[in-house]
Amino acid sequence: RDLAKGWFEFPARRAGRTVLLAWRLGEPVPAGWSERGQRAGHLRVDENGPWDDPDDVS
């Protein structure tokens, strides 16, 4: 996303789809997520489940 400002995005699975989690350097956990290709803001992680178990993702 913006490495110079400490923003990182990495893939995760939500309801069977690949989405991007957003994390900022210094934060304890990712605070937001977005659909791939979406550029307008992030949705809060704690308000928008369900998240897939990484062990169940094929």
TORBA-437931 format. One line per 2 residues: number of its first residue (from 1); their letters; for each residue x, y, z of N, C-alpha, C, CB. Coordinates in Angstrom, 3 decimals, always signed. Glycine has a CB too. Example, Ala and Ser with C-alpha at 12.3 -4.5 7.8 and 13.67 -1.06 7.14 Angstrom:
2
1 = as = +13.190 -5.690 +7.800 +12.300 -4.500 +7.800 +13.200 -3.300 +7.800 +11.308 -4.473 +9.046  +12.850 -2.250 +7.080 +13.670 -1.060 +7.140 +12.900 +0.030 +7.870 +14.084 -0.598 +5.725
% end
This chain:
58
1 = rd = +0.840 -1.180 +0.000 +0.000 +0.000 +0.000 +0.882 +1.238 +0.000 -0.954 +0.001 +1.212  +1.541 +1.552 +1.104 +2.491 +2.670 +1.140 +3.600 +2.318 +2.121 +1.785 +4.014 +1.546
3 = la = +4.581 +1.604 +1.632 +5.652 +1.120 +2.492 +6.418 +2.257 +3.153 +6.602 +0.259 +1.699  +6.568 +3.382 +2.470 +7.296 +4.517 +3.032 +6.611 +5.060 +4.282 +7.431 +5.622 +1.991
5 = kg = +5.287 +4.926 +4.357 +4.534 +5.403 +5.525 +4.222 +4.281 +6.507 +3.239 +6.062 +5.078  +4.737 +3.078 +6.235 +4.543 +1.960 +7.155 +3.251 +1.194 +6.975 +4.604 +2.450 +8.530
7 = wf = +2.556 +1.366 +5.831 +1.316 +0.634 +5.552 +1.618 -0.607 +4.731 +0.299 +1.531 +4.811  +1.047 -1.727 +5.134 +1.228 -2.991 +4.428 -0.140 -3.629 +4.204 +2.166 -3.951 +5.224
9 = ef = -0.291 -4.322 +3.094 -1.488 -5.123 +2.834 -1.042 -6.541 +2.543 -2.332 -4.541 +1.645  -1.799 -7.508 +3.066 -1.474 -8.903 +2.794 -2.756 -9.701 +2.686 -0.556 -9.488 +3.891
11 = pa = -2.730 -10.800 +1.908 -3.955 -11.553 +1.640 -4.448 -12.342 +2.845 -3.733 -12.491 +0.489  -5.766 -12.478 +2.903 -6.453 -13.300 +3.904 -7.700 -13.851 +3.223 -6.817 -12.469 +5.217
13 = rr = -8.378 -14.766 +3.896 -9.601 -15.345 +3.340 -10.784 -14.948 +4.208 -9.491 -16.891 +3.238  -11.841 -14.469 +3.567 -13.076 -14.077 +4.245 -14.238 -14.618 +3.439 -13.179 -12.522 +4.411
15 = ag = -15.042 -15.473 +4.064 -16.225 -16.043 +3.410 -15.883 -16.656 +2.051 -17.301 -14.967 +3.238  -14.739 -17.342 +1.978 -14.352 -18.023 +0.757 -13.696 -17.157 -0.299 -15.522 -18.650 +0.177
17 = rt = -13.501 -15.874 -0.029 -12.880 -14.960 -0.992 -11.536 -14.477 -0.459 -13.809 -13.754 -1.287  -10.627 -14.175 -1.371 -9.364 -13.573 -0.973 -9.567 -12.070 -0.844 -8.233 -13.902 -1.995
19 = vl = -9.210 -11.523 +0.314 -9.292 -10.086 +0.578 -7.918 -9.631 +1.068 -10.422 -9.751 +1.635  -7.754 -8.334 +1.272 -6.491 -7.793 +1.754 -6.668 -7.197 +3.143 -5.947 -6.737 +0.782
21 = la = -5.842 -7.641 +4.080 -5.807 -7.042 +5.408 -4.828 -5.880 +5.377 -5.408 -8.089 +6.498  -5.164 -4.795 +6.052 -4.292 -3.624 +6.123 -3.704 -3.514 +7.523 -5.066 -2.331 +5.751
23 = wr = -2.394 -3.368 +7.573 -1.693 -3.254 +8.847 -0.708 -2.110 +8.741 -0.971 -4.582 +9.226  -0.591 -1.345 +9.806 +0.357 -0.235 +9.848 +1.420 -0.523 +10.888 -0.360 +1.100 +10.157
25 = lg = +2.654 -0.245 +10.548 +3.775 -0.446 +11.448 +3.475 +0.187 +12.801 +5.065 +0.140 +10.849  +3.614 -0.601 +13.861 +3.338 -0.122 +15.209 +1.990 -0.555 +15.751 +3.418 +1.355 +15.236
27 = ep = +1.070 -0.981 +14.883 -0.226 -1.468 +15.347 -0.082 -2.915 +15.803 -1.301 -1.345 +14.230  -0.800 -3.324 +16.859 -0.674 -4.702 +17.335 -1.300 -5.732 +16.392 -1.307 -4.823 +18.694
29 = vp = -2.354 -5.358 +15.691 -3.048 -6.265 +14.767 -3.562 -5.459 +13.576 -4.226 -7.010 +15.483  -3.879 -6.126 +12.457 -4.486 -5.412 +11.331 -5.818 -4.791 +11.758 -4.695 -6.367 +10.126
31 = ag = -6.058 -3.577 +11.332 -7.269 -2.872 +11.739 -8.338 -2.839 +10.656 -6.927 -1.472 +12.139  -7.970 -3.134 +9.414 -8.959 -3.033 +8.350 -8.716 -4.035 +7.241 -8.966 -1.642 +7.781
33 = ws = -9.701 -4.129 +6.352 -9.590 -5.021 +5.208 -10.323 -4.408 +4.033 -10.149 -6.424 +5.536  -9.997 -4.880 +2.828 -10.693 -4.427 +1.625 -10.702 -5.554 +0.603 -10.022 -3.152 +1.034
35 = er = -11.630 -5.455 -0.343 -11.658 -6.393 -1.463 -10.465 -6.074 -2.360 -13.018 -6.304 -2.261  -9.967 -7.080 -3.052 -8.884 -6.833 -4.001 -9.355 -5.846 -5.057 -8.408 -8.154 -4.661
37 = gq = -8.513 -4.878 -5.368 -8.843 -3.884 -6.372 -9.607 -2.690 -5.834 -9.628 -4.516 -7.445  -10.130 -2.781 -4.626 -10.860 -1.670 -4.017 -9.845 -0.678 -3.464 -11.830 -2.170 -2.890
39 = ra = -9.980 +0.584 -3.777 -9.029 +1.575 -3.328 -9.623 +2.593 -2.360 -8.459 +2.280 -4.503  -10.889 +2.561 -2.147 -11.526 +3.562 -1.289 -11.708 +3.014 +0.117 -12.885 +3.997 -1.871
41 = gh = -10.776 +3.303 +1.002 -10.913 +2.957 +2.415 -10.899 +1.475 +2.720 -12.157 +3.526 +2.932  -10.936 +1.186 +4.000 -10.956 -0.186 +4.494 -12.116 -0.351 +5.463 -9.614 -0.554 +5.176
43 = lr = -12.648 -1.551 +5.535 -13.675 -1.888 +6.517 -12.979 -2.395 +7.770 -14.677 -2.954 +5.957  -13.560 -2.126 +8.919 -12.945 -2.549 +10.179 -12.994 -4.068 +10.314 -13.651 -1.884 +11.378
45 = vd = -11.887 -4.643 +10.733 -11.791 -6.096 +10.872 -12.774 -6.617 +11.906 -10.374 -6.502 +11.253  -12.897 -5.960 +13.057 -13.722 -6.497 +14.137 -15.220 -6.394 +13.875 -13.397 -5.788 +15.410
47 = en = -15.635 -5.714 +12.830 -17.060 -5.559 +12.550 -17.524 -6.362 +11.342 -17.379 -4.109 +12.335  -16.633 -7.051 +10.677 -16.984 -7.646 +9.388 -16.457 -9.064 +9.227 -16.459 -6.789 +8.270
49 = gp = -17.104 -10.058 +9.840 -16.720 -11.457 +9.664 -17.527 -12.042 +8.541 -16.920 -12.270 +10.959  -17.505 -13.284 +8.305 -16.692 -14.298 +8.975 -15.334 -14.464 +8.290 -17.435 -15.638 +9.002
51 = wd = -14.344 -14.788 +9.078 -13.001 -15.043 +8.562 -12.789 -16.538 +8.473 -11.916 -14.386 +9.455  -12.159 -16.975 +7.406 -11.891 -18.396 +7.211 -10.680 -18.812 +8.037 -11.663 -18.712 +5.716
53 = dp = -10.723 -20.025 +8.555 -9.598 -20.595 +9.284 -8.481 -20.865 +8.281 -10.011 -21.904 +10.046  -7.278 -20.326 +8.508 -6.192 -20.537 +7.544 -5.893 -22.010 +7.286 -4.940 -19.855 +8.032
55 = dd = -6.143 -22.881 +8.260 -5.890 -24.307 +8.080 -6.911 -24.964 +7.160 -5.891 -25.004 +9.420  -8.069 -24.313 +6.948 -9.121 -24.878 +6.105 -9.090 -24.346 +4.677 -10.467 -24.596 +6.714
57 = vs = -8.182 -23.444 +4.371 -8.111 -22.834 +3.044 -7.301 -23.733 +2.128 -7.488 -21.412 +3.111  -7.870 -24.016 +0.970 -7.138 -24.876 +0.024 -6.438 -24.058 -1.031 -8.080 -25.871 -0.643
% end
